[in-house]
Amino acid sequence: MVGSKFADGFGRKTAFYTNVAIFGIFGIVSAVANNIYLFGASRLLAGIGLGGFYCVYYIFLMEFLTPKWRTIAGCVSIWSVGIMTLALLAYLLKSWRYLTCAPSIAALSVLCFYPFVPETPRWLLCKERTADAEKCFRQIAKMNGKPPLDASVVESLQKSVLLERKTDNAPSACSWEIFTNPDLRIKILVFVFGWFTVSFIYYSMSFNTKNISGDPYLNVLYMGLVDLAAWPSGVIFNNWLGRKKSFAGYLIFASVFLIAKVTITQILGFEGHQEIDVVISYIARFGIGGTWGVVTCFTAESFPTTCRTTAMGICGLAAYIGGMMAPEVVYLGTLLPSAPGFIFTGLTIATACSAYFLTETNKKPLENFAS
């Protein structure tokens, strides 16, 4: 929540690199901690940085893109590559200290790119920082080998952006309008429920890896491969069917295989056929992974620039709550084996139905201010 508010108030670039520095530095501190208290405190601070980073980096990329390409901000991700790399590192690095330190060092290397990455001109124009926006446009033009924009063009863009702002809420438009605008309140409630559902099921499947037959390192690798296919697939469906249909479609796809998993393993009593259970679980994970890519793009497109990262922060909070509850439902599965399947199926179907209350954003320009 703090990271998202920081990004709306002080800029995407500043928030992005500040969060990277926080989770990189405190990740290393936790790796070298010599007592449980320092370890716990450093992991908490690293988590705060990572949480802030998570809700900023999609927005940072999306605000540079035109409608046709915006879907890649949510659906084209190397998250899956990170999962597979984690499996390899865990296999090679037997010490938890080395395993904790390795990704933190990788994160800090991102700071080297700070001088070459511009702030998003869209955010600068919304903050009426016309001169800074002009500098960013010149930097972008230089990187792309294009002639710089005339100052008059930037001034025209500034006027165009400000025309979107209603007279009755200027100049007080800010991230808090997400709570005062009725349309935005409905959207945030639907997306919060969606993010909770997707995270809850996704991490429940991840934590349940230890209960799946086979080599644990290979199982994590396989999860990464499923995600590698699932997330980019959203690009095709997002632009073809639109955000709403893709969002609901992936959830329905996942629910079908979640129902099949419960039916085959519990109701029909095929407990001995673990390979069937594993395959169905991975297919259902494909649907959940695809949903996450779609809903990330859909959420960012559904809110104006003035409160876009705040909305992502709230949805991220819902996702983390779902992740926190995931281990408990895995434990519940040891007591009532069929319970997690029924819970997951009910949540996916309910979330798919909630998409009815959302507005399609495919091929539409991003809003800068709430309408």
N, C-alpha and C positions, 0 to 999 in steps of 0.2 A: 504494500500500500504506500509506503514512504517513497519507494523507488519510482512508482508511477506518478505520484504527485510531483516529485522532483523533476521528472521528465517534462511534465506539462508546464511547470513553472520556470525551469532553467534551461530547457532544451534537450533534444534527443541525444546529441553527441556527448554533452557533458554527463548526462545520466548513464549513458551506455558505458563510457570508459571509467567512470567512477565506480560503478557496480562491478565491472571486470576487475579493477584493482582491489576492491574489497574482498571479493571471494577468492581471488588468486593469493593475496597476501595472507589472509587468515586460514586459507586451505593449507599453506605451507606451515603456518604456526601450529595448526592442529597435528600436522605430521611429525613435528619435532617436540610436541608437548611432553613434559616429564611427569605430569600428574593429571588426574581425571578432571579437575576443576578447570585447568587451562585448556584441556582438550574440549570440554563441554562448551566453554565460553567461546573459543575460537570457531568451533563448528556452528554455533549459533550465529556468529557474525558472518561467517562464510555463507551460511544459508540465506541471511538477509541480503547479501550482495548478489547471490545467485537468483533469488526471487525477484529482485529489482531488475536484474539483467533480462530475465525471462520475459517480463512484460514490456520491455523497451525495444528489444532488438527487432521484433517483427514490425513494429511501428516505424522504427528508424529506416528500415528497408522499404516498406510499403509507400511511404510518403515521397519517395523518389520515382515511383512507377505509375504508368498509365493504366487504365482499367483492364486492358487486355493482359497485362503482365502481373497485375497485383496478386493473383492467386499463388504465384511462386513464393510470396512472402510467408505463406502458411504451409503450403503443401510440399515445396522443395526444401528439404531439410537434411542435414547430415547427422541428425540425431541418431539414426540407425547405425551410421558408421561409428559413432561414439560408443554405442552399446557393444558392437562387435570388437572395437578396440579395447574396451573394458575387459571383455572376456579374454583377449590375448594378454593384456597386462596382468590380469589376475593369475593367469597360468604361468607367466614368466617371472613375475615379481611376487615371491612368496611372503615378503614382509608387508604388513599392512601399512607401515610408515611410507615405504617407497610407493605403494599403490595409491596412497592419499596424496603424496607429493607430486606425482607425475602429471595429473590433469591440472593441478594448480600452476605448475611451471608453464604448461601449454597455454593456460589462460593469460598469464602475465606477458607472454610473447605477443599477444594481440595489441598491447599498449604501444608497440613499435609503430603501428599504423596510424596513430593519433594525428600526426601532422598532415596526413594525406587524405583524411576523411572529412568532408564538409558537413556542416549542420544542414538540416533539411530546410530549403528555402520556404516551403509551405508554412512551417512553424514560425519562421522569422517574419514572414509577411503577416501572419495572424497576430503577431506581437507588435506589428507596425515598425519593425526594425528594417526599413527599406534599404539602407546603406549596407547593412550586413548581408541581406539577401542578395544584393547586387554582387558583393564579393564572392559569395558562394556560387552564383551563376557563372561568374568569370572563372572560378577555380574548376567547376565542372566542365565548362567549355574548353578550357586549356587541356584538361585530362583527356577529353574526347577529340581533341584536334579540331575544334570548331571555333569560328570567330566569336568573340565575346558579345553578349547582348548589350544593346544601347541602354543608357540610363533611362531613356524615355519609355522603353519597353517594360523595364522593371517597375517604373512608376505606374504604368498602366495596369500591370498585374496587381500592384498594391491596391489601387483603386477598385479593381474588380473583386479582390478578396474582401475588402471592407464593405462592398455593396451587399455581400451576403449576410452581413451582420444586421440584425434588426435594430431599429432605432431604440426600441424600448428596452433592450438589454445591453446596449453599448454604453460605455466601454467595459461593463462589469462582467462580460461573458467569461466564464472560467470553468474549471473542471467540476465545480459543485453543481453545475446545471444538470448533471446527470441525475441528481436527486429531485430537482425542482420541475423538470420537464416531464409531463405525463407519458409522452411517447418513449422517451429515453428510459423511464422507470420500467415500463413493460419490457423493453428490449433487454435491460440489464438483468431482470428477474429470469427471463427465459434463458439467457446465455449463462447465468450463474448456475442454473439447474443443469444445463448441458455440459458445462465444464466439470462440474462435480461428478456427474454420471460417467463421463469419459475417463476422467482421472481415476475414479474409484474402481472401475472395471479394469482399466489398463494396468494399474499397479497391483491390483489383486492377482491378475494373471502373472505379473512379473514376480511377485513374492511367492506365488504358488509353484514357481519353477523347481524348487527343491523337492516338491512332491511328485514331479513328473519323472517317469522312468528315463534312464539314459544318463550319459555323462553331463554333469552340471555345466561345465565350460561350453560344451557343444550346444546345450539347450539355450544358453544365453546368446550364443552366436546365431542360432536359428531364429530367436526372437528378433535379433537385429536384422536378419535377412527378410523376415516378414515385414518389419517396419520399413525397410528399404524399398519394398515393393508397394506397400500400402500408402505411404505419405505422398509420393509423387503421382500416384493414380488419381488423386484428388484434382490435379491440374486439368486433366482431361474432362472429368465430369463437372467440375466447377464452371468451366467455360461453355460446356455443351448443354448441360441440364440446368445450370444456375446453382446458386448457393443453397437455397432452401431445399430443393429436390435432392441435391447431393448430400446435404446434412441428414435429412430424413432417410434417404436411401441407404447410406452406409449403416445407420443405426438399425434399420429393419433387416439388412443383410446380416449384421452381427447377431441380432435377436433370433433369427432363424437357426443359426448354428449353436447358439446358446441353448435353445430349446432342444435341438438335436442331441447336444451333449448330455443334458439332464435325462432325456428319454432313453438314450442308448445305455448310458453308464449306470443309471439308478433305477428307472422304471422297468426296463427290459432285463436288467440284471446282467449286463455284459462287462462286469467289473474286470474280468480276466483279460479282456482285449484292450490293453493299455495303449497300443499303437493307434487304435481308432480314436481313443480319447485325446491323445496328443495331437493328431492331425486336425480334429475338429476344433480343439483349443486354439491352434495356430490360425485356422481359417477365421474363427471368431475374432481373434486378435487383429487380423487384417482389417476387418470391418471397423473395429475400434480405432486402430491407427489411422485409417482413412478419415474417420470422423474427426479426429483431433486436428488433422491438417486442414480440413474444410472449415471447421468451426473457428480456428484461429484466424483465418482470412476473413471469414464472415463477420466475426466480432469486430475486428479492426475496421472493416468497411462500414459498419452500422452506426458508428459514432463520429461526431464531428472532431476536428483537429483539437479544439479547445479542451476536450475531455477524453480523447481517444486512449491515451495511456492510462488514465485513471480507470476507465472501463476495463482495460486489459488487466490492471492490477487487481480489481475486484474479482474478475473472473479467475485470475491466477490464485487468489486467496481461496476461492471455492474449490479449485483444483487441488490445492495443497490439503484442504480439509478432507477431500475425498481420498487423497493419498495417505493421510494419517489414519483413516478408517479402514484402509485396505487390509492391513495385517490382521485386523480383528475378524473380518469376514473370512479370511483364510483359516483362522483358528476355529471359527464357527463351522467351517466345512469339515473339520475333524470330528465334531460332535454330531452335526446334522449334514451329511454329505450332499444332499440335494438342495439345501437352503441357499448357498451362493448362486447356483444356477437360476433359481426362481427369482431371487433378488435382482440379479443382473438383467434377466429378461424383462421384468417389470419396469426397471429403470430405463432400459433402452427403448421400449415401446412408448412409455410416457414422454420421454424426451423427444422422440420422433414426432409425436402428436403436437408437442409444444411449438414446433417449427411453424405451425399455422399462424401464430401471432407475430411472426417476423416479416420484415419487408425485404424483398429481393434486392440485392445490390449489384448483381452482375452487369457489367458494361456501363455502370453509372459512375459519374465523377465523385470523388470523396467530398464530403461536406466539410466546410471549415468552421461553421457555426450551426448551432441547433436551429431547426426551422420552427 
